Amino acid sequence: MADMSRHLDKAYEMKTFEELADAPVDALEGISKNDADLLLKAFGIRTVRDLAESKFVLRAQAIANLARVPATKKKAA
């Protein structure tokens, strides 16, 4: 398994990827319980999987990835 420990709360370091996907978002290093509560209230996000599959996150990733493509390539497509 890839070493994800530096990206996780200590309590989740030994979990499988399946367990991590269903863990609360505050299992991710840097996301507090308060942050998790705000994500739940604002977007209905409860788990790491919910966050990863959020339509808002997916749209933001698509925009950021498209922004990396030079404008000349965008026009040709």
N, CA, C, O and CB atoms as a CASP TS submission, in Angstrom:
PFRMAT TS
TARGET T0000
AUTHOR 0000-0000-0000
METHOD Language model
MODEL 1
PARENT N/A
ATOM      1  N   MET     1       0.841  -1.170   0.000  1.00  0.00           N
ATOM      2  CA  MET     1       0.000   0.000   0.000  1.00  0.00           C
ATOM      3  C   MET     1       0.889   1.238   0.000  1.00  0.00           C
ATOM      4  O   MET     1       1.944   1.256   0.635  1.00  0.00           O
ATOM      5  CB  MET     1      -0.958  -0.005   1.212  1.00  0.00           C
ATOM      6  N   ALA     2       0.458   2.262  -0.712  1.00  0.00           N
ATOM      7  CA  ALA     2       1.195   3.526  -0.725  1.00  0.00           C
ATOM      8  C   ALA     2       1.171   4.144   0.665  1.00  0.00           C
ATOM      9  O   ALA     2       0.193   4.001   1.398  1.00  0.00           O
ATOM     10  CB  ALA     2       0.597   4.507  -1.767  1.00  0.00           C
ATOM     11  N   ASP     3       2.246   4.827   1.024  1.00  0.00           N
ATOM     12  CA  ASP     3       2.314   5.459   2.339  1.00  0.00           C
ATOM     13  C   ASP     3       1.573   6.788   2.307  1.00  0.00           C
ATOM     14  O   ASP     3       2.079   7.782   1.787  1.00  0.00           O
ATOM     15  CB  ASP     3       3.783   5.665   2.778  1.00  0.00           C
ATOM     16  N   MET     4       0.380   6.791   2.864  1.00  0.00           N
ATOM     17  CA  MET     4      -0.461   7.984   2.911  1.00  0.00           C
ATOM     18  C   MET     4      -0.439   8.623   4.296  1.00  0.00           C
ATOM     19  O   MET     4      -1.144   9.603   4.534  1.00  0.00           O
ATOM     20  CB  MET     4      -1.896   7.637   2.517  1.00  0.00           C
ATOM     21  N   SER     5       0.360   8.081   5.210  1.00  0.00           N
ATOM     22  CA  SER     5       0.300   8.487   6.612  1.00  0.00           C
ATOM     23  C   SER     5       0.478   9.985   6.825  1.00  0.00           C
ATOM     24  O   SER     5      -0.152  10.551   7.718  1.00  0.00           O
ATOM     25  CB  SER     5       1.344   7.755   7.387  1.00  0.00           C
ATOM     26  N   ARG     6       1.307  10.633   6.039  1.00  0.00           N
ATOM     27  CA  ARG     6       1.522  12.074   6.260  1.00  0.00           C
ATOM     28  C   ARG     6       0.311  12.906   5.833  1.00  0.00           C
ATOM     29  O   ARG     6       0.241  14.099   6.128  1.00  0.00           O
ATOM     30  CB  ARG     6       2.764  12.545   5.494  1.00  0.00           C
ATOM     31  N   HIS     7      -0.638  12.279   5.142  1.00  0.00           N
ATOM     32  CA  HIS     7      -1.822  12.978   4.671  1.00  0.00           C
ATOM     33  C   HIS     7      -3.053  12.677   5.520  1.00  0.00           C
ATOM     34  O   HIS     7      -4.159  13.115   5.204  1.00  0.00           O
ATOM     35  CB  HIS     7      -2.094  12.615   3.234  1.00  0.00           C
ATOM     36  N   LEU     8      -2.850  11.927   6.597  1.00  0.00           N
ATOM     37  CA  LEU     8      -3.979  11.463   7.399  1.00  0.00           C
ATOM     38  C   LEU     8      -3.821  11.831   8.863  1.00  0.00           C
ATOM     39  O   LEU     8      -2.715  12.035   9.364  1.00  0.00           O
ATOM     40  CB  LEU     8      -4.138   9.964   7.263  1.00  0.00           C
ATOM     41  N   ASP     9      -4.962  11.909   9.531  1.00  0.00           N
ATOM     42  CA  ASP     9      -4.984  12.025  10.978  1.00  0.00           C
ATOM     43  C   ASP     9      -4.407  10.725  11.532  1.00  0.00           C
ATOM     44  O   ASP     9      -4.614   9.658  10.956  1.00  0.00           O
ATOM     45  CB  ASP     9      -6.442  12.299  11.522  1.00  0.00           C
ATOM     46  N   LYS    10      -3.690  10.811  12.639  1.00  0.00           N
ATOM     47  CA  LYS    10      -3.018   9.638  13.233  1.00  0.00           C
ATOM     48  C   LYS    10      -3.945   8.429  13.377  1.00  0.00           C
ATOM     49  O   LYS    10      -3.525   7.296  13.141  1.00  0.00           O
ATOM     50  CB  LYS    10      -2.456  10.002  14.598  1.00  0.00           C
ATOM     51  N   ALA    11      -5.190   8.662  13.761  1.00  0.00           N
ATOM     52  CA  ALA    11      -6.131   7.560  14.001  1.00  0.00           C
ATOM     53  C   ALA    11      -6.454   6.775  12.735  1.00  0.00           C
ATOM     54  O   ALA    11      -7.005   5.678  12.820  1.00  0.00           O
ATOM     55  CB  ALA    11      -7.412   8.098  14.599  1.00  0.00           C
ATOM     56  N   TYR    12      -6.127   7.309  11.574  1.00  0.00           N
ATOM     57  CA  TYR    12      -6.483   6.660  10.307  1.00  0.00           C
ATOM     58  C   TYR    12      -5.282   6.151   9.531  1.00  0.00           C
ATOM     59  O   TYR    12      -5.450   5.632   8.428  1.00  0.00           O
ATOM     60  CB  TYR    12      -7.252   7.613   9.446  1.00  0.00           C
ATOM     61  N   GLU    13      -4.095   6.281  10.061  1.00  0.00           N
ATOM     62  CA  GLU    13      -2.879   5.918   9.340  1.00  0.00           C
ATOM     63  C   GLU    13      -2.801   4.458   8.926  1.00  0.00           C
ATOM     64  O   GLU    13      -2.188   4.151   7.904  1.00  0.00           O
ATOM     65  CB  GLU    13      -1.704   6.240  10.171  1.00  0.00           C
ATOM     66  N   MET    14      -3.389   3.563   9.669  1.00  0.00           N
ATOM     67  CA  MET    14      -3.285   2.130   9.373  1.00  0.00           C
ATOM     68  C   MET    14      -4.536   1.569   8.682  1.00  0.00           C
ATOM     69  O   MET    14      -4.671   0.353   8.554  1.00  0.00           O
ATOM     70  CB  MET    14      -3.030   1.362  10.657  1.00  0.00           C
ATOM     71  N   LYS    15      -5.424   2.414   8.249  1.00  0.00           N
ATOM     72  CA  LYS    15      -6.655   1.966   7.593  1.00  0.00           C
ATOM     73  C   LYS    15      -6.385   1.603   6.135  1.00  0.00           C
ATOM     74  O   LYS    15      -5.436   2.097   5.526  1.00  0.00           O
ATOM     75  CB  LYS    15      -7.741   3.055   7.677  1.00  0.00           C
ATOM     76  N   THR    16      -7.229   0.739   5.589  1.00  0.00           N
ATOM     77  CA  THR    16      -7.141   0.392   4.173  1.00  0.00           C
ATOM     78  C   THR    16      -7.717   1.545   3.355  1.00  0.00           C
ATOM     79  O   THR    16      -8.382   2.431   3.892  1.00  0.00           O
ATOM     80  CB  THR    16      -7.895  -0.945   3.869  1.00  0.00           C
ATOM     81  N   PHE    17      -7.452   1.521   2.047  1.00  0.00           N
ATOM     82  CA  PHE    17      -8.013   2.573   1.196  1.00  0.00           C
ATOM     83  C   PHE    17      -9.534   2.530   1.208  1.00  0.00           C
ATOM     84  O   PHE    17     -10.184   3.574   1.164  1.00  0.00           O
ATOM     85  CB  PHE    17      -7.496   2.435  -0.241  1.00  0.00           C
ATOM     86  N   GLU    18     -10.104   1.338   1.268  1.00  0.00           N
ATOM     87  CA  GLU    18     -11.562   1.219   1.331  1.00  0.00           C
ATOM     88  C   GLU    18     -12.088   1.872   2.611  1.00  0.00           C
ATOM     89  O   GLU    18     -13.080   2.601   2.580  1.00  0.00           O
ATOM     90  CB  GLU    18     -11.993  -0.268   1.266  1.00  0.00           C
ATOM     91  N   GLU    19     -11.425   1.609   3.723  1.00  0.00           N
ATOM     92  CA  GLU    19     -11.828   2.219   4.991  1.00  0.00           C
ATOM     93  C   GLU    19     -11.644   3.733   4.942  1.00  0.00           C
ATOM     94  O   GLU    19     -12.484   4.479   5.447  1.00  0.00           O
ATOM     95  CB  GLU    19     -11.020   1.622   6.160  1.00  0.00           C
ATOM     96  N   LEU    20     -10.557   4.185   4.341  1.00  0.00           N
ATOM     97  CA  LEU    20     -10.298   5.621   4.244  1.00  0.00           C
ATOM     98  C   LEU    20     -11.346   6.324   3.397  1.00  0.00           C
ATOM     99  O   LEU    20     -11.770   7.431   3.726  1.00  0.00           O
ATOM    100  CB  LEU    20      -8.916   5.870   3.663  1.00  0.00           C
ATOM    101  N   ALA    21     -11.764   5.694   2.317  1.00  0.00           N
ATOM    102  CA  ALA    21     -12.762   6.309   1.446  1.00  0.00           C
ATOM    103  C   ALA    21     -14.062   6.568   2.197  1.00  0.00           C
ATOM    104  O   ALA    21     -14.756   7.549   1.928  1.00  0.00           O
ATOM    105  CB  ALA    21     -13.028   5.421   0.229  1.00  0.00           C
ATOM    106  N   ASP    22     -14.387   5.697   3.130  1.00  0.00           N
ATOM    107  CA  ASP    22     -15.625   5.842   3.892  1.00  0.00           C
ATOM    108  C   ASP    22     -15.420   6.531   5.242  1.00  0.00           C
ATOM    109  O   ASP    22     -16.355   6.640   6.036  1.00  0.00           O
ATOM    110  CB  ASP    22     -16.247   4.486   4.109  1.00  0.00           C
ATOM    111  N   ALA    23     -14.213   6.990   5.496  1.00  0.00           N
ATOM    112  CA  ALA    23     -13.912   7.699   6.740  1.00  0.00           C
ATOM    113  C   ALA    23     -14.447   9.122   6.661  1.00  0.00           C
ATOM    114  O   ALA    23     -14.638   9.651   5.566  1.00  0.00           O
ATOM    115  CB  ALA    23     -12.387   7.705   7.020  1.00  0.00           C
ATOM    116  N   PRO    24     -14.689   9.746   7.809  1.00  0.00           N
ATOM    117  CA  PRO    24     -15.104  11.143   7.792  1.00  0.00           C
ATOM    118  C   PRO    24     -14.000  12.020   7.202  1.00  0.00           C
ATOM    119  O   PRO    24     -12.819  11.684   7.284  1.00  0.00           O
ATOM    120  CB  PRO    24     -15.464  11.616   9.212  1.00  0.00           C
ATOM    121  N   VAL    25     -14.396  13.147   6.606  1.00  0.00           N
ATOM    122  CA  VAL    25     -13.411  13.996   5.930  1.00  0.00           C
ATOM    123  C   VAL    25     -12.328  14.504   6.867  1.00  0.00           C
ATOM    124  O   VAL    25     -11.224  14.810   6.415  1.00  0.00           O
ATOM    125  CB  VAL    25     -14.102  15.167   5.285  1.00  0.00           C
ATOM    126  N   ASP    26     -12.614  14.602   8.157  1.00  0.00           N
ATOM    127  CA  ASP    26     -11.575  15.075   9.072  1.00  0.00           C
ATOM    128  C   ASP    26     -10.506  14.011   9.329  1.00  0.00           C
ATOM    129  O   ASP    26      -9.587  14.241  10.115  1.00  0.00           O
ATOM    130  CB  ASP    26     -12.202  15.505  10.392  1.00  0.00           C
ATOM    131  N   ALA    27     -10.613  12.851   8.677  1.00  0.00           N
ATOM    132  CA  ALA    27      -9.525  11.866   8.700  1.00  0.00           C
ATOM    133  C   ALA    27      -8.346  12.381   7.880  1.00  0.00           C
ATOM    134  O   ALA    27      -7.217  11.924   8.056  1.00  0.00           O
ATOM    135  CB  ALA    27     -10.008  10.492   8.155  1.00  0.00           C
ATOM    136  N   LEU    28      -8.603  13.321   6.994  1.00  0.00           N
ATOM    137  CA  LEU    28      -7.543  13.927   6.185  1.00  0.00           C
ATOM    138  C   LEU    28      -6.794  14.971   7.001  1.00  0.00           C
ATOM    139  O   LEU    28      -7.406  15.815   7.655  1.00  0.00           O
ATOM    140  CB  LEU    28      -8.125  14.563   4.904  1.00  0.00           C
ATOM    141  N   GLU    29      -5.490  14.910   6.959  1.00  0.00           N
ATOM    142  CA  GLU    29      -4.651  15.876   7.672  1.00  0.00           C
ATOM    143  C   GLU    29      -5.014  17.280   7.200  1.00  0.00           C
ATOM    144  O   GLU    29      -5.120  17.539   6.001  1.00  0.00           O
ATOM    145  CB  GLU    29      -3.130  15.587   7.441  1.00  0.00           C
ATOM    146  N   GLY    30      -5.199  18.170   8.153  1.00  0.00           N
ATOM    147  CA  GLY    30      -5.491  19.561   7.826  1.00  0.00           C
ATOM    148  C   GLY    30      -6.969  19.912   7.815  1.00  0.00           C
ATOM    149  O   GLY    30      -7.317  21.090   7.724  1.00  0.00           O
ATOM    150  N   ILE    31      -7.850  18.918   7.905  1.00  0.00           N
ATOM    151  CA  ILE    31      -9.287  19.186   7.982  1.00  0.00           C
ATOM    152  C   ILE    31      -9.741  18.923   9.411  1.00  0.00           C
ATOM    153  O   ILE    31      -9.646  17.804   9.914  1.00  0.00           O
ATOM    154  CB  ILE    31     -10.093  18.303   6.962  1.00  0.00           C
ATOM    155  N   SER    32     -10.229  19.960  10.044  1.00  0.00           N
ATOM    156  CA  SER    32     -10.655  19.851  11.441  1.00  0.00           C
ATOM    157  C   SER    32     -12.106  19.360  11.522  1.00  0.00           C
ATOM    158  O   SER    32     -12.805  19.281  10.512  1.00  0.00           O
ATOM    159  CB  SER    32     -10.507  21.216  12.159  1.00  0.00           C
ATOM    160  N   LYS    33     -12.539  19.037  12.728  1.00  0.00           N
ATOM    161  CA  LYS    33     -13.940  18.664  12.957  1.00  0.00           C
ATOM    162  C   LYS    33     -14.851  19.808  12.529  1.00  0.00           C
ATOM    163  O   LYS    33     -15.905  19.581  11.936  1.00  0.00           O
ATOM    164  CB  LYS    33     -14.185  18.305  14.450  1.00  0.00           C
ATOM    165  N   ASN    34     -14.442  21.031  12.831  1.00  0.00           N
ATOM    166  CA  ASN    34     -15.243  22.192  12.436  1.00  0.00           C
ATOM    167  C   ASN    34     -15.319  22.305  10.913  1.00  0.00           C
ATOM    168  O   ASN    34     -16.385  22.578  10.361  1.00  0.00           O
ATOM    169  CB  ASN    34     -14.653  23.484  13.037  1.00  0.00           C
ATOM    170  N   ASP    35     -14.195  22.097  10.239  1.00  0.00           N
ATOM    171  CA  ASP    35     -14.184  22.100   8.772  1.00  0.00           C
ATOM    172  C   ASP    35     -15.145  21.034   8.239  1.00  0.00           C
ATOM    173  O   ASP    35     -15.906  21.285   7.305  1.00  0.00           O
ATOM    174  CB  ASP    35     -12.746  21.853   8.232  1.00  0.00           C
ATOM    175  N   ALA    36     -15.102  19.844   8.843  1.00  0.00           N
ATOM    176  CA  ALA    36     -15.970  18.746   8.422  1.00  0.00           C
ATOM    177  C   ALA    36     -17.437  19.123   8.605  1.00  0.00           C
ATOM    178  O   ALA    36     -18.271  18.826   7.750  1.00  0.00           O
ATOM    179  CB  ALA    36     -15.646  17.466   9.213  1.00  0.00           C
ATOM    180  N   ASP    37     -17.745  19.775   9.718  1.00  0.00           N
ATOM    181  CA  ASP    37     -19.120  20.228   9.959  1.00  0.00           C
ATOM    182  C   ASP    37     -19.556  21.232   8.899  1.00  0.00           C
ATOM    183  O   ASP    37     -20.690  21.187   8.422  1.00  0.00           O
ATOM    184  CB  ASP    37     -19.244  20.853  11.357  1.00  0.00           C
ATOM    185  N   LEU    38     -18.658  22.131   8.536  1.00  0.00           N
ATOM    186  CA  LEU    38     -18.983  23.132   7.514  1.00  0.00           C
ATOM    187  C   LEU    38     -19.184  22.495   6.144  1.00  0.00           C
ATOM    188  O   LEU    38     -20.083  22.890   5.402  1.00  0.00           O
ATOM    189  CB  LEU    38     -17.879  24.185   7.436  1.00  0.00           C
ATOM    190  N   LEU    39     -18.349  21.507   5.801  1.00  0.00           N
ATOM    191  CA  LEU    39     -18.525  20.786   4.537  1.00  0.00           C
ATOM    192  C   LEU    39     -19.854  20.050   4.501  1.00  0.00           C
ATOM    193  O   LEU    39     -20.522  20.009   3.467  1.00  0.00           O
ATOM    194  CB  LEU    39     -17.378  19.798   4.321  1.00  0.00           C
ATOM    195  N   LEU    40     -20.233  19.475   5.624  1.00  0.00           N
ATOM    196  CA  LEU    40     -21.512  18.780   5.710  1.00  0.00           C
ATOM    197  C   LEU    40     -22.666  19.759   5.522  1.00  0.00           C
ATOM    198  O   LEU    40     -23.583  19.499   4.744  1.00  0.00           O
ATOM    199  CB  LEU    40     -21.641  18.054   7.056  1.00  0.00           C
ATOM    200  N   LYS    41     -22.622  20.875   6.229  1.00  0.00           N
ATOM    201  CA  LYS    41     -23.701  21.863   6.133  1.00  0.00           C
ATOM    202  C   LYS    41     -23.794  22.489   4.747  1.00  0.00           C
ATOM    203  O   LYS    41     -24.891  22.676   4.221  1.00  0.00           O
ATOM    204  CB  LYS    41     -23.499  22.953   7.168  1.00  0.00           C
ATOM    205  N   ALA    42     -22.661  22.808   4.160  1.00  0.00           N
ATOM    206  CA  ALA    42     -22.655  23.507   2.876  1.00  0.00           C
ATOM    207  C   ALA    42     -22.895  22.592   1.684  1.00  0.00           C
ATOM    208  O   ALA    42     -23.584  22.973   0.738  1.00  0.00           O
ATOM    209  CB  ALA    42     -21.351  24.216   2.695  1.00  0.00           C
ATOM    210  N   PHE    43     -22.327  21.379   1.722  1.00  0.00           N
ATOM    211  CA  PHE    43     -22.336  20.530   0.531  1.00  0.00           C
ATOM    212  C   PHE    43     -22.830  19.105   0.761  1.00  0.00           C
ATOM    213  O   PHE    43     -22.898  18.317  -0.182  1.00  0.00           O
ATOM    214  CB  PHE    43     -20.972  20.473  -0.035  1.00  0.00           C
ATOM    215  N   GLY    44     -23.173  18.767   1.993  1.00  0.00           N
ATOM    216  CA  GLY    44     -23.625  17.407   2.286  1.00  0.00           C
ATOM    217  C   GLY    44     -22.500  16.388   2.249  1.00  0.00           C
ATOM    218  O   GLY    44     -22.748  15.195   2.076  1.00  0.00           O
ATOM    219  N   ILE    45     -21.259  16.851   2.410  1.00  0.00           N
ATOM    220  CA  ILE    45     -20.081  15.977   2.351  1.00  0.00           C
ATOM    221  C   ILE    45     -19.798  15.418   3.744  1.00  0.00           C
ATOM    222  O   ILE    45     -19.543  16.166   4.688  1.00  0.00           O
ATOM    223  CB  ILE    45     -18.836  16.749   1.805  1.00  0.00           C
ATOM    224  N   ARG    46     -19.848  14.085   3.856  1.00  0.00           N
ATOM    225  CA  ARG    46     -19.594  13.409   5.131  1.00  0.00           C
ATOM    226  C   ARG    46     -18.282  12.627   5.122  1.00  0.00           C
ATOM    227  O   ARG    46     -17.587  12.565   6.136  1.00  0.00           O
ATOM    228  CB  ARG    46     -20.744  12.472   5.459  1.00  0.00           C
ATOM    229  N   THR    47     -17.946  12.035   3.984  1.00  0.00           N
ATOM    230  CA  THR    47     -16.809  11.120   3.924  1.00  0.00           C
ATOM    231  C   THR    47     -15.763  11.597   2.920  1.00  0.00           C
ATOM    232  O   THR    47     -16.003  12.509   2.129  1.00  0.00           O
ATOM    233  CB  THR    47     -17.281   9.716   3.558  1.00  0.00           C
ATOM    234  N   VAL    48     -14.608  10.962   2.973  1.00  0.00           N
ATOM    235  CA  VAL    48     -13.542  11.246   2.011  1.00  0.00           C
ATOM    236  C   VAL    48     -14.066  10.948   0.595  1.00  0.00           C
ATOM    237  O   VAL    48     -13.780  11.694  -0.342  1.00  0.00           O
ATOM    238  CB  VAL    48     -12.252  10.395   2.328  1.00  0.00           C
ATOM    239  N   ARG    49     -14.819   9.876   0.448  1.00  0.00           N
ATOM    240  CA  ARG    49     -15.395   9.525  -0.843  1.00  0.00           C
ATOM    241  C   ARG    49     -16.351  10.615  -1.324  1.00  0.00           C
ATOM    242  O   ARG    49     -16.316  11.003  -2.492  1.00  0.00           O
ATOM    243  CB  ARG    49     -16.123   8.179  -0.756  1.00  0.00           C
ATOM    244  N   ASP    50     -17.204  11.108  -0.426  1.00  0.00           N
ATOM    245  CA  ASP    50     -18.129  12.195  -0.785  1.00  0.00           C
ATOM    246  C   ASP    50     -17.356  13.406  -1.303  1.00  0.00           C
ATOM    247  O   ASP    50     -17.742  14.025  -2.295  1.00  0.00           O
ATOM    248  CB  ASP    50     -18.998  12.598   0.434  1.00  0.00           C
ATOM    249  N   LEU    51     -16.265  13.734  -0.621  1.00  0.00           N
ATOM    250  CA  LEU    51     -15.451  14.876  -1.024  1.00  0.00           C
ATOM    251  C   LEU    51     -14.854  14.636  -2.405  1.00  0.00           C
ATOM    252  O   LEU    51     -14.924  15.506  -3.273  1.00  0.00           O
ATOM    253  CB  LEU    51     -14.336  15.139   0.005  1.00  0.00           C
ATOM    254  N   ALA    52     -14.269  13.460  -2.610  1.00  0.00           N
ATOM    255  CA  ALA    52     -13.617  13.141  -3.884  1.00  0.00           C
ATOM    256  C   ALA    52     -14.600  13.110  -5.044  1.00  0.00           C
ATOM    257  O   ALA    52     -14.239  13.438  -6.174  1.00  0.00           O
ATOM    258  CB  ALA    52     -12.907  11.805  -3.786  1.00  0.00           C
ATOM    259  N   GLU    53     -15.836  12.720  -4.773  1.00  0.00           N
ATOM    260  CA  GLU    53     -16.838  12.592  -5.828  1.00  0.00           C
ATOM    261  C   GLU    53     -17.771  13.799  -5.913  1.00  0.00           C
ATOM    262  O   GLU    53     -18.721  13.800  -6.696  1.00  0.00           O
ATOM    263  CB  GLU    53     -17.651  11.342  -5.607  1.00  0.00           C
ATOM    264  N   SER    54     -17.503  14.807  -5.121  1.00  0.00           N
ATOM    265  CA  SER    54     -18.344  16.005  -5.118  1.00  0.00           C
ATOM    266  C   SER    54     -18.340  16.655  -6.496  1.00  0.00           C
ATOM    267  O   SER    54     -17.284  16.826  -7.104  1.00  0.00           O
ATOM    268  CB  SER    54     -17.861  17.009  -4.051  1.00  0.00           C
ATOM    269  N   LYS    55     -19.521  17.016  -6.986  1.00  0.00           N
ATOM    270  CA  LYS    55     -19.595  17.657  -8.295  1.00  0.00           C
ATOM    271  C   LYS    55     -18.828  18.976  -8.301  1.00  0.00           C
ATOM    272  O   LYS    55     -18.318  19.391  -9.341  1.00  0.00           O
ATOM    273  CB  LYS    55     -21.056  17.893  -8.693  1.00  0.00           C
ATOM    274  N   PHE    56     -18.744  19.623  -7.171  1.00  0.00           N
ATOM    275  CA  PHE    56     -18.012  20.888  -7.096  1.00  0.00           C
ATOM    276  C   PHE    56     -16.506  20.667  -7.218  1.00  0.00           C
ATOM    277  O   PHE    56     -15.813  21.409  -7.913  1.00  0.00           O
ATOM    278  CB  PHE    56     -18.330  21.608  -5.784  1.00  0.00           C
ATOM    279  N   VAL    57     -16.013  19.640  -6.534  1.00  0.00           N
ATOM    280  CA  VAL    57     -14.586  19.306  -6.616  1.00  0.00           C
ATOM    281  C   VAL    57     -14.243  18.843  -8.028  1.00  0.00           C
ATOM    282  O   VAL    57     -13.223  19.252  -8.583  1.00  0.00           O
ATOM    283  CB  VAL    57     -14.214  18.208  -5.581  1.00  0.00           C
ATOM    284  N   LEU    58     -15.082  17.998  -8.612  1.00  0.00           N
ATOM    285  CA  LEU    58     -14.825  17.503  -9.966  1.00  0.00           C
ATOM    286  C   LEU    58     -14.827  18.641 -10.985  1.00  0.00           C
ATOM    287  O   LEU    58     -13.987  18.667 -11.884  1.00  0.00           O
ATOM    288  CB  LEU    58     -15.871  16.452 -10.354  1.00  0.00           C
ATOM    289  N   ARG    59     -15.758  19.576 -10.851  1.00  0.00           N
ATOM    290  CA  ARG    59     -15.801  20.727 -11.760  1.00  0.00           C
ATOM    291  C   ARG    59     -14.571  21.607 -11.586  1.00  0.00           C
ATOM    292  O   ARG    59     -13.987  22.064 -12.569  1.00  0.00           O
ATOM    293  CB  ARG    59     -17.072  21.552 -11.524  1.00  0.00           C
ATOM    294  N   ALA    60     -14.177  21.846 -10.338  1.00  0.00           N
ATOM    295  CA  ALA    60     -12.998  22.674 -10.071  1.00  0.00           C
ATOM    296  C   ALA    60     -11.745  22.018 -10.640  1.00  0.00           C
ATOM    297  O   ALA    60     -10.886  22.705 -11.193  1.00  0.00           O
ATOM    298  CB  ALA    60     -12.834  22.913  -8.555  1.00  0.00           C
ATOM    299  N   GLN    61     -11.628  20.688 -10.510  1.00  0.00           N
ATOM    300  CA  GLN    61     -10.479  19.978 -11.075  1.00  0.00           C
ATOM    301  C   GLN    61     -10.468  20.087 -12.596  1.00  0.00           C
ATOM    302  O   GLN    61      -9.413  20.286 -13.199  1.00  0.00           O
ATOM    303  CB  GLN    61     -10.496  18.501 -10.650  1.00  0.00           C
ATOM    304  N   ALA    62     -11.627  19.957 -13.212  1.00  0.00           N
ATOM    305  CA  ALA    62     -11.712  20.058 -14.668  1.00  0.00           C
ATOM    306  C   ALA    62     -11.272  21.442 -15.134  1.00  0.00           C
ATOM    307  O   ALA    62     -10.515  21.564 -16.097  1.00  0.00           O
ATOM    308  CB  ALA    62     -13.145  19.764 -15.148  1.00  0.00           C
ATOM    309  N   ILE    63     -11.737  22.469 -14.463  1.00  0.00           N
ATOM    310  CA  ILE    63     -11.365  23.841 -14.826  1.00  0.00           C
ATOM    311  C   ILE    63      -9.866  24.047 -14.655  1.00  0.00           C
ATOM    312  O   ILE    63      -9.208  24.602 -15.536  1.00  0.00           O
ATOM    313  CB  ILE    63     -12.145  24.864 -13.970  1.00  0.00           C
ATOM    314  N   ALA    64      -9.328  23.604 -13.531  1.00  0.00           N
ATOM    315  CA  ALA    64      -7.893  23.764 -13.276  1.00  0.00           C
ATOM    316  C   ALA    64      -7.064  23.008 -14.305  1.00  0.00           C
ATOM    317  O   ALA    64      -6.045  23.517 -14.771  1.00  0.00           O
ATOM    318  CB  ALA    64      -7.542  23.279 -11.864  1.00  0.00           C
ATOM    319  N   ASN    65      -7.487  21.803 -14.665  1.00  0.00           N
ATOM    320  CA  ASN    65      -6.756  21.029 -15.674  1.00  0.00           C
ATOM    321  C   ASN    65      -6.831  21.692 -17.043  1.00  0.00           C
ATOM    322  O   ASN    65      -5.831  21.748 -17.759  1.00  0.00           O
ATOM    323  CB  ASN    65      -7.307  19.605 -15.754  1.00  0.00           C
ATOM    324  N   LEU    66      -7.997  22.190 -17.410  1.00  0.00           N
ATOM    325  CA  LEU    66      -8.132  22.871 -18.697  1.00  0.00           C
ATOM    326  C   LEU    66      -7.333  24.169 -18.729  1.00  0.00           C
ATOM    327  O   LEU    66      -6.859  24.580 -19.788  1.00  0.00           O
ATOM    328  CB  LEU    66      -9.601  23.158 -18.992  1.00  0.00           C
ATOM    329  N   ALA    67      -7.183  24.806 -17.590  1.00  0.00           N
ATOM    330  CA  ALA    67      -6.411  26.045 -17.519  1.00  0.00           C
ATOM    331  C   ALA    67      -4.928  25.798 -17.803  1.00  0.00           C
ATOM    332  O   ALA    67      -4.206  26.728 -18.162  1.00  0.00           O
ATOM    333  CB  ALA    67      -6.581  26.693 -16.144  1.00  0.00           C
ATOM    334  N   ARG    68      -4.473  24.566 -17.646  1.00  0.00           N
ATOM    335  CA  ARG    68      -3.073  24.227 -17.908  1.00  0.00           C
ATOM    336  C   ARG    68      -2.770  24.116 -19.401  1.00  0.00           C
ATOM    337  O   ARG    68      -1.612  24.192 -19.813  1.00  0.00           O
ATOM    338  CB  ARG    68      -2.718  22.923 -17.219  1.00  0.00           C
ATOM    339  N   VAL    69      -3.807  23.937 -20.203  1.00  0.00           N
ATOM    340  CA  VAL    69      -3.633  23.779 -21.647  1.00  0.00           C
ATOM    341  C   VAL    69      -3.457  25.168 -22.257  1.00  0.00           C
ATOM    342  O   VAL    69      -4.281  26.051 -22.020  1.00  0.00           O
ATOM    343  CB  VAL    69      -4.854  23.025 -22.295  1.00  0.00           C
ATOM    344  N   PRO    70      -2.391  25.374 -23.042  1.00  0.00           N
ATOM    345  CA  PRO    70      -2.193  26.682 -23.670  1.00  0.00           C
ATOM    346  C   PRO    70      -3.402  27.082 -24.517  1.00  0.00           C
ATOM    347  O   PRO    70      -4.058  26.227 -25.112  1.00  0.00           O
ATOM    348  CB  PRO    70      -0.927  26.668 -24.536  1.00  0.00           C
ATOM    349  N   ALA    71      -3.693  28.377 -24.568  1.00  0.00           N
ATOM    350  CA  ALA    71      -4.868  28.885 -25.274  1.00  0.00           C
ATOM    351  C   ALA    71      -4.892  28.465 -26.738  1.00  0.00           C
ATOM    352  O   ALA    71      -5.972  28.232 -27.281  1.00  0.00           O
ATOM    353  CB  ALA    71      -4.917  30.395 -25.178  1.00  0.00           C
ATOM    354  N   THR    72      -3.747  28.361 -27.394  1.00  0.00           N
ATOM    355  CA  THR    72      -3.708  27.984 -28.806  1.00  0.00           C
ATOM    356  C   THR    72      -4.206  26.553 -29.009  1.00  0.00           C
ATOM    357  O   THR    72      -4.856  26.262 -30.013  1.00  0.00           O
ATOM    358  CB  THR    72      -2.283  28.129 -29.356  1.00  0.00           C
ATOM    359  N   LYS    73      -3.909  25.664 -28.072  1.00  0.00           N
ATOM    360  CA  LYS    73      -4.387  24.282 -28.155  1.00  0.00           C
ATOM    361  C   LYS    73      -5.886  24.211 -27.917  1.00  0.00           C
ATOM    362  O   LYS    73      -6.566  23.385 -28.526  1.00  0.00           O
ATOM    363  CB  LYS    73      -3.653  23.396 -27.142  1.00  0.00           C
ATOM    364  N   LYS    74      -6.414  25.057 -27.047  1.00  0.00           N
ATOM    365  CA  LYS    74      -7.831  25.073 -26.758  1.00  0.00           C
ATOM    366  C   LYS    74      -8.630  25.462 -27.990  1.00  0.00           C
ATOM    367  O   LYS    74      -9.674  24.871 -28.267  1.00  0.00           O
ATOM    368  CB  LYS    74      -8.128  26.024 -25.613  1.00  0.00           C
ATOM    369  N   LYS    75      -8.140  26.467 -28.743  1.00  0.00           N
ATOM    370  CA  LYS    75      -8.851  26.946 -29.931  1.00  0.00           C
ATOM    371  C   LYS    75      -8.862  25.894 -31.035  1.00  0.00           C
ATOM    372  O   LYS    75      -9.828  25.796 -31.791  1.00  0.00           O
ATOM    373  CB  LYS    75      -8.212  28.236 -30.447  1.00  0.00           C
ATOM    374  N   ALA    76      -7.796  25.113 -31.129  1.00  0.00           N
ATOM    375  CA  ALA    76      -7.687  24.110 -32.178  1.00  0.00           C
ATOM    376  C   ALA    76      -8.625  22.929 -31.910  1.00  0.00           C
ATOM    377  O   ALA    76      -9.061  22.260 -32.846  1.00  0.00           O
ATOM    378  CB  ALA    76      -6.241  23.623 -32.296  1.00  0.00           C
ATOM    379  N   ALA    77      -8.926  22.679 -30.667  1.00  0.00           N
ATOM    380  CA  ALA    77      -9.764  21.524 -30.297  1.00  0.00           C
ATOM    381  C   ALA    77     -11.204  21.736 -30.550  1.00  0.00           C
ATOM    382  O   ALA    77     -12.015  20.849 -30.285  1.00  0.00           O
ATOM    383  CB  ALA    77      -9.586  21.188 -28.876  1.00  0.00           C
TER
END
